[in-house]
Amino acid sequence: MYSRNLILGFALAATFTAMPAKAATPSVIVNRTAPPAEQPFEATPSPRKGYTWSPGFWDWRGTGYRWSPGEWIPERRGFRWQPYGWEERDGLFHFVHGGWQPVTQTASAAQADPRKKP
């Protein structure tokens, strides 16, 4: 009984310790084939205040592109959403992972509203 619990504990520990490493390191996707044109889609109304629209994008699935529809995601104060997408560089298409980017306040914006501190 003790060895069974010990083995199960090691298996669970290995599973949970491996998960964050994979999630923290986004894969690099480079493709020679351009993604199809973006699908025209208008965002539905926000489900409630404090949400940002993340537009859809073409996701590479190893043998072809698949459309991944947009969605509403909760906002993060002090950050702006950088959507997923593709960039062409030297004839190759590189996948850009979406994520939250810190918003930096410029000096001119701080001077325009004296109540805001830099």
Phi and psi restraints in degrees (value plus and minus 20) as a CYANA .aco file:
   2 TYR   PHI     -82.9   -42.9
   2 TYR   PSI     -64.5   -24.5
   3 SER   PHI     -86.9   -46.9
   3 SER   PSI     -54.8   -14.8
   4 ARG   PHI     -84.3   -44.3
   4 ARG   PSI     -65.3   -25.3
   5 ASN   PHI     -85.5   -45.5
   5 ASN   PSI     -57.3   -17.3
   6 LEU   PHI     -85.0   -45.0
   6 LEU   PSI     -65.0   -25.0
   7 ILE   PHI     -84.1   -44.1
   7 ILE   PSI     -64.7   -24.7
   8 LEU   PHI     -81.7   -41.7
   8 LEU   PSI     -59.9   -19.9
   9 GLY   PHI     -83.5   -43.5
   9 GLY   PSI     -63.7   -23.7
  10 PHE   PHI     -84.6   -44.6
  10 PHE   PSI     -59.5   -19.5
  11 ALA   PHI     -84.4   -44.4
  11 ALA   PSI     -63.9   -23.9
  12 LEU   PHI     -86.1   -46.1
  12 LEU   PSI     -61.7   -21.7
  13 ALA   PHI     -83.0   -43.0
  13 ALA   PSI     -61.6   -21.6
  14 ALA   PHI     -85.0   -45.0
  14 ALA   PSI     -58.2   -18.2
  15 THR   PHI     -84.6   -44.6
  15 THR   PSI     -67.7   -27.7
  16 PHE   PHI     -94.7   -54.7
  16 PHE   PSI     -49.7    -9.7
  17 THR   PHI     -95.6   -55.6
  17 THR   PSI     -45.3    -5.3
  18 ALA   PHI     -99.5   -59.5
  18 ALA   PSI     -47.2    -7.2
  19 MET   PHI     -82.7   -42.7
  19 MET   PSI     -71.5   -31.5
  20 PRO   PHI     -83.1   -43.1
  20 PRO   PSI     -54.0   -14.0
  21 ALA   PHI     -82.9   -42.9
  21 ALA   PSI     -59.6   -19.6
  22 LYS   PHI     -91.1   -51.1
  22 LYS   PSI     -61.7   -21.7
  23 ALA   PHI     -90.8   -50.8
  23 ALA   PSI     -50.8   -10.8
  24 ALA   PHI     -97.8   -57.8
  24 ALA   PSI     -38.7     1.3
  25 THR   PHI    -132.5   -92.5
  25 THR   PSI      75.6   115.6
  26 PRO   PHI     -87.0   -47.0
  26 PRO   PSI     123.3   163.3
  27 SER   PHI     -94.4   -54.4
  27 SER   PSI     131.1   171.1
  28 VAL   PHI    -114.4   -74.4
  28 VAL   PSI     103.1   143.1
  29 ILE   PHI    -139.0   -99.0
  29 ILE   PSI      99.6   139.6
  30 VAL   PHI    -145.8  -105.8
  30 VAL   PSI     114.4   154.4
  31 ASN   PHI    -154.8  -114.8
  31 ASN   PSI     125.7   165.7
  32 ARG   PHI    -103.2   -63.2
  32 ARG   PSI     -42.4    -2.4
  33 THR   PHI    -114.7   -74.7
  33 THR   PSI     109.7   149.7
  34 ALA   PHI     -88.2   -48.2
  34 ALA   PSI     125.3   165.3
  35 PRO   PHI     -90.3   -50.3
  35 PRO   PSI     135.5   175.5
  36 PRO   PHI     -81.8   -41.8
  36 PRO   PSI     146.4   186.4
  37 ALA   PHI     -81.1   -41.1
  37 ALA   PSI     126.9   166.9
  38 GLU   PHI     -80.3   -40.3
  38 GLU   PSI     122.8   162.8
  39 GLN   PHI    -100.5   -60.5
  39 GLN   PSI     109.0   149.0
  40 PRO   PHI     -87.2   -47.2
  40 PRO   PSI     108.8   148.8
  41 PHE   PHI    -175.1  -135.1
  41 PHE   PSI     112.0   152.0
  42 GLU   PHI    -120.0   -80.0
  42 GLU   PSI     112.2   152.2
  43 ALA   PHI     -82.8   -42.8
  43 ALA   PSI     122.4   162.4
  44 THR   PHI     -91.9   -51.9
  44 THR   PSI     142.6   182.6
  45 PRO   PHI     -79.5   -39.5
  45 PRO   PSI     126.9   166.9
  46 SER   PHI     -78.8   -38.8
  46 SER   PSI     119.0   159.0
  47 PRO   PHI     -84.6   -44.6
  47 PRO   PSI     -49.0    -9.0
  48 ARG   PHI    -190.9  -150.9
  48 ARG   PSI     149.9   189.9
  49 LYS   PHI     -81.8   -41.8
  49 LYS   PSI     125.4   165.4
  50 GLY   PHI      73.1   113.1
  50 GLY   PSI      -1.2    38.8
  51 TYR   PHI    -139.7   -99.7
  51 TYR   PSI     128.3   168.3
  52 THR   PHI    -139.2   -99.2
  52 THR   PSI     121.8   161.8
  53 TRP   PHI    -102.1   -62.1
  53 TRP   PSI     106.7   146.7
  54 SER   PHI    -125.3   -85.3
  54 SER   PSI      88.5   128.5
  55 PRO   PHI     -86.9   -46.9
  55 PRO   PSI     139.2   179.2
  56 GLY   PHI     -88.6   -48.6
  56 GLY   PSI     144.9   184.9
  57 PHE   PHI    -174.8  -134.8
  57 PHE   PSI     142.8   182.8
  58 TRP   PHI    -106.5   -66.5
  58 TRP   PSI     101.7   141.7
  59 ASP   PHI    -123.2   -83.2
  59 ASP   PSI     110.0   150.0
  60 TRP   PHI    -101.7   -61.7
  60 TRP   PSI     107.8   147.8
  61 ARG   PHI    -133.8   -93.8
  61 ARG   PSI       9.4    49.4
  62 GLY   PHI      69.4   109.4
  62 GLY   PSI     -60.4   -20.4
  63 THR   PHI    -140.9  -100.9
  63 THR   PSI     -27.6    12.4
  64 GLY   PHI    -199.9  -159.9
  64 GLY   PSI     152.2   192.2
  65 TYR   PHI    -107.5   -67.5
  65 TYR   PSI     127.4   167.4
  66 ARG   PHI    -154.0  -114.0
  66 ARG   PSI     113.7   153.7
  67 TRP   PHI     -91.8   -51.8
  67 TRP   PSI     109.6   149.6
  68 SER   PHI    -130.0   -90.0
  68 SER   PSI      93.0   133.0
  69 PRO   PHI     -87.8   -47.8
  69 PRO   PSI     138.0   178.0
  70 GLY   PHI     -90.8   -50.8
  70 GLY   PSI     147.4   187.4
  71 GLU   PHI    -176.7  -136.7
  71 GLU   PSI     139.8   179.8
  72 TRP   PHI    -108.0   -68.0
  72 TRP   PSI     112.5   152.5
  73 ILE   PHI    -146.5  -106.5
  73 ILE   PSI     126.9   166.9
  74 PRO   PHI     -83.5   -43.5
  74 PRO   PSI     116.4   156.4
  75 GLU   PHI     -89.8   -49.8
  75 GLU   PSI     136.5   176.5
  76 ARG   PHI    -141.1  -101.1
  76 ARG   PSI     101.9   141.9
  77 ARG   PHI     -81.0   -41.0
  77 ARG   PSI     111.5   151.5
  78 GLY   PHI      65.3   105.3
  78 GLY   PSI     -13.6    26.4
  79 PHE   PHI    -152.5  -112.5
  79 PHE   PSI     137.1   177.1
  80 ARG   PHI    -144.6  -104.6
  80 ARG   PSI     131.0   171.0
  81 TRP   PHI    -104.1   -64.1
  81 TRP   PSI     105.7   145.7
  82 GLN   PHI    -120.3   -80.3
  82 GLN   PSI      91.2   131.2
  83 PRO   PHI     -89.1   -49.1
  83 PRO   PSI     139.7   179.7
  84 TYR   PHI     -88.8   -48.8
  84 TYR   PSI     135.6   175.6
  85 GLY   PHI     152.5   192.5
  85 GLY   PSI    -188.3  -148.3
  86 TRP   PHI    -146.2  -106.2
  86 TRP   PSI     121.5   161.5
  87 GLU   PHI    -141.9  -101.9
  87 GLU   PSI     117.3   157.3
  88 GLU   PHI    -111.6   -71.6
  88 GLU   PSI     107.6   147.6
  89 ARG   PHI    -157.7  -117.7
  89 ARG   PSI      97.8   137.8
  90 ASP   PHI      33.9    73.9
  90 ASP   PSI      21.6    61.6
  91 GLY   PHI      60.3   100.3
  91 GLY   PSI     -18.6    21.4
  92 LEU   PHI    -135.2   -95.2
  92 LEU   PSI     132.8   172.8
  93 PHE   PHI    -127.2   -87.2
  93 PHE   PSI      99.4   139.4
  94 HIS   PHI    -126.1   -86.1
  94 HIS   PSI     112.1   152.1
  95 PHE   PHI     -98.8   -58.8
  95 PHE   PSI     111.4   151.4
  96 VAL   PHI    -124.8   -84.8
  96 VAL   PSI      96.0   136.0
  97 HIS   PHI     -92.3   -52.3
  97 HIS   PSI     115.7   155.7
  98 GLY   PHI     -94.2   -54.2
  98 GLY   PSI     141.3   181.3
  99 GLY   PHI     151.6   191.6
  99 GLY   PSI     154.5   194.5
 100 TRP   PHI    -107.4   -67.4
 100 TRP   PSI     108.5   148.5
 101 GLN   PHI    -131.7   -91.7
 101 GLN   PSI     114.1   154.1
 102 PRO   PHI     -83.3   -43.3
 102 PRO   PSI     120.5   160.5
 103 VAL   PHI    -110.9   -70.9
 103 VAL   PSI     106.0   146.0
 104 THR   PHI    -124.3   -84.3
 104 THR   PSI     113.5   153.5
 105 GLN   PHI    -107.9   -67.9
 105 GLN   PSI     109.3   149.3
 106 THR   PHI    -101.3   -61.3
 106 THR   PSI     138.5   178.5
 107 ALA   PHI     -82.5   -42.5
 107 ALA   PSI     -57.1   -17.1
 108 SER   PHI     -86.3   -46.3
 108 SER   PSI     -54.7   -14.7
 109 ALA   PHI     -88.9   -48.9
 109 ALA   PSI     -57.1   -17.1
 110 ALA   PHI     -87.7   -47.7
 110 ALA   PSI     -55.6   -15.6
 111 GLN   PHI     -92.5   -52.5
 111 GLN   PSI     -50.9   -10.9
 112 ALA   PHI     -86.9   -46.9
 112 ALA   PSI     -53.7   -13.7
 113 ASP   PHI    -145.1  -105.1
 113 ASP   PSI      80.0   120.0
 114 PRO   PHI     -85.8   -45.8
 114 PRO   PSI     -36.9     3.1
 115 ARG   PHI     -90.4   -50.4
 115 ARG   PSI     -45.5    -5.5
 116 LYS   PHI    -103.9   -63.9
 116 LYS   PSI     113.0   153.0
 117 LYS   PHI    -115.7   -75.7
 117 LYS   PSI     120.6   160.6
